Amino acid sequence: MNRFGQFVGGVVHDAVDAVRAWSWSRRLVVTAGVLAFIAITALIDIPSIGTLREWATAAGPVFMVLFWLAYVAVTQFPVPRTLLTLASGVLYGPLLGILLAISATTAAAALSLVIVRRLLGEWMRPRLNHPAVATINRRLEQRGWLAVTSLRMIAGVPFSVLNYAAALTSVPLWAFTIATFVGSLPGTVVTVVLGDALTGHVDPLMVIITLTLAGIGFLGLAVDHRLPVKPVT
């Protein structure tokens, strides 16, 4: 824990030094971007299912494309995506709803990883050699698919935060994308099919399935922790 604290402190110290070296114009642009990100996150208000249904009726078939794009765009921010997943099933039925939701989820995760990695990846990469995180980073680089798949099955792990965190590691994009699809699929299917949760009543079956998926996710993390990490050659 002490080494990890030193790692965090070193990253913060390096970040402060890097910001001090920026020009004032760059500081203003980045500050404006951060404030805009916070404002959008705080102000995003996903319309109700009824409103989305009215829009879908008025717009016709094109609304499906707009809905998918909105799903990908909204989930770039740290906001819950459950309502959008439920709406997929309500608007388009179980089969098409699952296809829309899981494809948008996977695309959103991959896009988040690429954006954050483009912005901070080069700066973060040399710091991943710190003893406090080097083994974890190698584990993710070699076997990130297992950790990401497991974490996607645990409902309490925020979708967007996991995207941001993974982007700062060496987990390959292809492994992250496939793992997101596989790990998110069970929960997405459950959420779309069991849209009865919109009535305000908690479906016991949904709770049981959610807890079961979380248990599988924790089991996957435990297995990943026990598997050896290949040394750097």
N, C-alpha and C positions, 0 to 999 in steps of 0.2 A: 504493500500500500504506500510505503514511504517513497519507493521508486516511482510509482505511478503519480504521486503528488509532485515529485520533482519533474516528471515528464510534462504534466499539465502546466506547472509553473513555467517551465522552459518554453513551452508553446506560446503561452500568454505573453511572456517577456519578448520572444521573437516577433510576435504579432505586433506588439506595441512599437518595437524598434522599426518594423517594416512600415507601419503607418506613419511614423515620424519622418521616414525618408520620402514619403510621397509628396508630390506638389499639392498646393492648396486646391487647385482645380480638381485633381483626382480625389482628394478627401471629400470635397463637396459632392462630387458625383456619386461616390460610394455611400456617403451618408444619406443622400437623397434616395438611393436605391434601397438601403436598409430600412429607412423610414417608410418607403412605399410598400415594401414587403410586409412590414408589421401592420401598416394601415389596411392593406388588402386582406391580410389574415383576420384582422379584427372585424372588418366590415362585411366579409363574405357572408351572405345570407342565402342559403340554398332554398329555392322556392318549395312550397308544399307539393305533395303528390297531385293534389287537385289542380293546382296552377300548371304544373308540368303537363298534365293530361289535357288541359285546355289549349296550351301552346301546341302540343302534338297534334291535336285535332285541327287547329287553325293552320299550321304550317304544312301538314301532310307528310309525305315520305321523307322530305328533306330534313325534317326534325330529327330523324334518327342519326344523321350525320352530325348535326349541330349538337345533339345530346352527347354523342361520343366525344366530340372535340371539347365540349364543356367539361365533361368528366375528367379528361386528361389534364386540362388546364387547371381546374379547381384543385385537383389532388396534388398539384405541385406545392401547395401551401399546407401547413399543418392544421388541416381541418378534417373532421370525421367524414368518411366516404360512405357510411352505412346507408344514409338516406338515398344517395345516388344509386347504390346497388339495389336497394329495395325498389326504387323507381324503375329500374331496368326491367324487373319482373312484372310490375304493375302495368307498365306501358306496353311491353312487347311480349309478355308471356314467358314461361320458364326457359324454353330452349333458346330463343333469340335473345332473351334478357340475360341469360348466362353468358352467351357469346359476346354480347356487347360489354357487359361488366368486366369479364375476365380479360378481354383484349384491351380495354381501356386501362384497367389496373396495371397490366404488364407493360403497356406502352408508357404510362405515366411514370412508373418506377424506373424504367430504362432511361427516359428523358431526364428525370431528376438526377440520376447518377451521372449522366454525361454533362449536364449543366454544372453541377457542383464540382465535378472533377476538373472541368475546363477552367473554372474560376480559382480553385484552391489546390488542385491535385499536384501540380508542379512544386508548389510551396510546401505542401505537406509531406511529399514523398521522402525526402532525406530524413525527416524527423521520425519516420516509422522504424528507423534502425535503432531507436532508443531501446535499451534492455527491458524497459517496463512494458513495451508493446510489440517488440520485434517478433516474439513467438506467436502472439495473437495474430499479427499481420501475416506471418508465414502460413499459419493455419487457415486463414481466410483465403490466401492466395492459392493454396493447394487444395483446399476442401471447403471453400466458401459456400458452395451449393448446399451443403448439409446444414450449416448454421443458418443460412438465409431461409431455406425451406422450413426449418424448425421454428424460427422466429415468426415467420408469416402465419403459422398455425396458431400462435398465441395471440388471442384477441386484444390483450392489454398492451401489446407492443405497437406504438403509433406507426402507421404506414409511412408517412413522409419522413419522420425522424430517422427511421431505419434506412431510408433511401439516402439521406444526407450523411449518416454515419458510415454507411458502406462505401460511399463515394470517396471518403478520406482514407480508405484502406486500399489494399492491392487486389481485392476480389475482382476477377475478370468480369467484364460486362456480360459476356455470353452466359457465364455460370449464374450470375446475379439475375439475369432476365429469365432464364429457364427455372431457376429456383423460385423466383417470385410467382411465376405461372403455376408451378406445381404446388407450392405452399399456400397460395391464395385461393386455388380452385375449390377445395372443399368448403371453406367458409363462404365463398361467393355463391356456390350452389345452394348452400343452406339458407343464406340471406335472401336470395332471389326467390327460391321456392316457398320458403316460410314467410311470405309477405304478410301473413296474418298479424305479425307484430305491430303493424300499422294501426291496428284497432285499439292499441293501448294496453292489451293484455299480453303478458309474458307467456309465450308458448313453452311448456316444460320440455318438450322435445328439443326446441332450439337451445335451451340452456344445457341440456345433457350433451348435445352434439358439440356445442361450443367448448364445454369443459373437457370432452373427450379429445377434441382437436388440440386443446392446450396441453393436455397430458402427453399426447404424441409429440408435440413440439418440444416440451421439456425433456422427454426421453431422447429425442434426436440430439439435443444439446449435450445431454449427459454422455451419449455415445461418442459424439464428436470430441468431447473433452478427454475421453479415455484413449482415443486413437492417437498414435504417434505422429509427430510432425517431422517431416524430412528435413535434415539440416541443409543449409545453403551450401551449394557446391561452387 
